[in-house]
């Protein structure tokens, strides 16, 4: 029995892992970070605070300093009662919930393509059947592009008119003429993005092989579900968060920190009982600024996930993925691998063996070739 040869790298890079890897310090990152979003605002705010402090200490006569100190104490007392945490927390929670719901509402054409592939065609008609399958999938992808294009500034810039959409290959000139220019910004009745899906249902209904197949109902049901999910995505653009709610939250945050420019000033020590620890830089106010304004910037960034911010949806990559995968599924140009007995044949307690299950030199940073022999390999029926 020959051993299994596994070539592997000892170190796994962050690029090999999908999602949040936490391989580096989270506070030291720049892309999509609080530092990138707030450094300009924080710099301007700190400069204003220091200017007010310098004017108060060195430019005002003592009489005006005393009046200002009374005003500072008054602002400090009143500003502490604003329900900023409640307003901002509920608003951010709503925005994040909408952001995630919009992504989950984006449909994937894989299910439709899989059911189309399951349709058994008559002998000699595979070429025509392939055209039918690819056309249905192409129409689904076209509807996806036309629908999301109404929300995404990236797609609108890349495909400003139907002429650019024609160049993608998803639609012909004759089909584009029937759909229209698709340049209306009306909420309802200004777009025909749904029309390719109507053509898909008609093609499936008129095709003898598809309409007589046991999966015909599932195909039509999934096309309808595909259209419903696109409608759900479009609804988020039709019905945004009420403007008055966003204005209340922004007004509260800006008012709070506007007053804090005065209320957070350290007053001059004039008599016993006024002792304070004077810090030349407002460290605690800076932290509050980062917390609250960072919270607000999160909401502003995620408010429209189809924009051009770092955390917005990678719609172009997603569409390219759908075109590649859906077309690959409906094509029957490659046969599946030959069937054979698997490595776990007649094994009562199969286990997957990985690199950490074997002894190896942790200090070796180069690629290693490990000879792995498991109890499963001893009985591998494939050898």
N, C-alpha and C positions, 0 to 999 in steps of 0.2 A: 504494500500500500504506500503510494507516494504521499508525502506531506503536502498540505495546502500552503502555497506560497502567497503571503499577503504583503504587499508593498504599501507602506504608510509613512506619514510624517509624524514626528513626535509632537510637534507643536501645531495647535489648531488656531488659525487666525480668526479675527472677528468677521472678516469678509465671508467666511465659510458658514456662518450661523445666521439664520433668518430671525429678525426681530431684535429686541434689546439684549445685548450680550453682556453689558456691564464689565467689559474688559479693561476699561480705563476709568479714572476718577470722573464722576459725573459732573462735578463742579468745574472741571477744567476744560470742558468742551465749549466749542464756539458755535457750531452750526445748530440752529434752532434753540439756542440757549437764551437764558435771561439776560446775559451780558450783551449779546448781539441786539436784543430787542430794546434794551433800556439804557445803554451807556450814554447816548446823547442826551436823553431826557434827564438822567441822573446828574450828568455834568452841568447842564443848565440850571437845574434845581439847586444844586449845591452852591454854585456861583451866586445865585440870587440870595440864598440864605446867608452866605458870608458877607455879601454887600450890605444887607440889612443890618447884620451884626456890627459891621465896622461903622456904619452911619450912626447907629444907636450909641456906640461907645465913644467915638472920637469926633463926630460931626455935630451932635446935638448938645445944646447947653443943658445944665443939670436939671433945670425946671422941666424941660421937655422930656428928658430921660425919665423923670419920675412919672409924668403922665403916661409915657409909653409903657413903663413897667406895670402900671395898673391895667393898661389895656392888654398887656401880655398875659397877666394872671387871669383876666376875664376870658380871653380867648382860649386859654389852656383849660379852664373849667368847662366852658360851653362845648368845645370841640370834642371832649372825651365822651359826650353823650350821643354822638352820631352812630346809628346802627349800620356802620359800614360793612362789617363782617357778614352780617345777615344778608344785606342787599347784594353784595358782590358774590358771596358764596352761592346763593340761589341762582344768580344770573349765569355764573360760570358753569354750574352744574347743568343748567338748561342747554347752554351752547355746546358743551361737550357731548351731552346726550344726543343732540341733533346731529352733531358731526359724525358720531359713530353710527347712528341710524341711517344716515345718508350713504355711508360706505356699504353697510349691510344691505341696503336696498338696491345697489347696483347689481343687475342680473349677469349671470354667466351663461354663455351659449353651449356649454359642454353637454348638458343634459339633452337638449334638442338634437345636437349632433350625434350623441350616442344612440338615441332612439332611431334616428334616420339610418344610422349604420346597421342597426338590427333588422331593417327591412330586407327580406329575401327577394332578390330580383330573378326574373326569368332568364334563362340562358340566352346569350347573344344580345342582351339589352343592357349590359353593364355600363357601356360608355354613356348612353342616354341617361341611365339611372344616376351615374356619377354627376352628370351636369345638373340633374334635378336636385340632388342632395346639396351640391355646392351652391346652387342658386338660392335655395332656402336659407342656408347658413349665411350667405353673403347679404341677403336682405335683412336678416336679423342683426348682423353687424352694422349695416347701413343705418337701420333704425336707431341703434345704440349711439352711433356717431352723431346723427342729426339731433337726437334728443339731448345728449350731454353737451353738445356744442352750444345749446341755448343757455347753459349755465356756466360753462368753463371759459374763462378769458384766454387760457392757453390755446384751446381748440379754436376759439373764434379768431385769434390772431393767426393761427396756422392755416385755417380754412375760412377765410373771410367771406367767400362766395361759393356757390355751387360749382364753379369752374375748378376750384382747387379740390373740392370733394370728388369730382370726376377723375382728376389726376391720380387719386388714390387707387382706383380700380374697383372700388366698391359699388359704383353706379355708372351706367352708360349715359350717354348724352340723351338718348330717347327716354330713359327712365327719369333722368333729372328734369327733363322738360315736363313730364307728368307730375312730378312732385312739386315743382315750383322753385322760386329763388331762395326760400328759407331765410329771409333777411328781416322778417317781422319780429318786433319785440313785444307784441301783444301777449297778454297772459294766456288767453284762451282763444282758440280758433284762428291763430295766426301762423300755424305750422302744420305741415303734413308729415311729420316725422314718423307717424304710425302707419303710413301707407305701405311701406315695404313689408311690414308684418301682415297686412291684409293680403298682399300678393303671396306671401308664404303660405297662408292658410288655403288660398285658392289653388295654388300649385299642388299642395298635398292632397287636397280634395279631388282634383282632376286627374291625379296620377293613379293609374290602376293598381300598381304594385303597393303604393303607400296606403291608399284608401282601403284596400282589402287586407292589409296586414293587421295582426293582432295588436300591434303597438300604435295603430293610427290614432286612437283616442288619446293616448299619452302624448303623442306628438302635438296634436291640436291643443291639449290642455297645457302643455309646457310653453307653447307659443303664446297662448293667452296669459299665462303666468309671467312670461318674459315681458309682455306689454304692460302688465299690471305693475311690475317692479319699476319699469322705466317711468310710468306715470307717477309712482310714489316719489321717485327721485325728483321729477319735475315739479311736484307739488311743493317741495321745500323751497323752490325758487319762486313759486307763486305766492306762498304764504310765509313770509319771513317773521322773525320775532317782532312783536309790536314796537314801533319806533319809540313810543313813550317810555317803555320799559328800559330800553337801551339808554335813552336820554337821562332817565332818573339815576341809573347806575353811574354813568359818566359824570353827571353833575355832582353826585355825592363824593366821588373820588377826587375830582378836581377841586371842589370846594374844601374838602378836608385838608388836602395838602397845601392849598392856597392859604388857609388859616394857619396851618402848621408853620409856615414861614415866619409868623409872628409868635405863635403860642409856644414854639420850641426854643425860642431864644433864651439864653441864660442871662438873668438879671444881675446887675452889679451889687456886690455885697456892701450894704450901707450901714447895717446895724446888726447886733446879735440876733440870731434867729434866721437871718437871710443866707446862712452859709450853704453853699452848693459846691459840688465838685464840678469845676469848669473844665470842659473839654473843648479844645480849639476846633475840633472837627465833629460834626453831629453824627456820631456812629449809630446811635439807636434810631434816629430819624431816617438815616440811610437804609437801615434794615427794614423799617416799616415801608419806606418807599419801594424797595425791591419786592417786598411781599405783596403789597396791595396793587401796585402798578404792574408787577409781574403777573398777578392774577388777571388784571384787566387786559393786559396784552395777550394772554392766552385766549381769552374770549374773542378778542379782535382778530387774532390769527386764525382761529378755528371757525369763525362766524361763516365764512364762505370757503369751504374746503376745495372748491374748484378754481381757486385763484392761483397765485404765483408765489406763495410763501413756501418756506422750507418744509412745513408739515402738511401742506396740501396734497391731495390725492395725485398720484402719478398716473394720470388718466391716459397719456400717450402710451406709456409702457403697458398699461393694462389693455388698451385696445390692440396694440401690436401682439400681445400675448394671445388674446382671443382669436385674432385672425390666424395666427400660426397653429394654435391647438385645435380650433374648431375645424379648419380645413384639413388638418392632419387626421382628425377622427373620421370624417365622412369619406375620405379617400380610402379605397380598398386596394391600394397598389402594393402593399406589403403583407405577406402572410405572417401570422403569429409564430413564435418559436415552436420548435418541435416538442411535443409532450414527452416527459420522461418521469421516472420515479424521483421524488424529491429526496433531499439529504436526511429527512427525518422519518423515512419509511421504516415502519415497524419499531420505532423508538417510543417507549411509553412516556418518557419524561424529557421531551426535547427542550433544549436551551440554546439561546443565542450567545455565542462566545465573541467577546470583543478584545481589544488590545489590552485593556486593563486586567484581563483575566490571566495574563501571562507575564512572566518576569522578563524585564528588559532594562537596559541601561538608561536611566533617566537623564544622564549627562550628555548623551549622544544627541546633538542637535541636527545631525544630517539625516537624510532619508535612510530608513532601515529596512532590511528585508528579514521578516520574521518567519520562522518555520513553525506553523501552528498545527498541532495534531490533537484533535479532540476525540472523545469517546464516540461522537457521532460519525467522525470520518472513518473510524475503524470499521463501521458497518454501513458505509455510504454505498447504496445500491447502484449509484451511477458509475462507479469505478469497477 
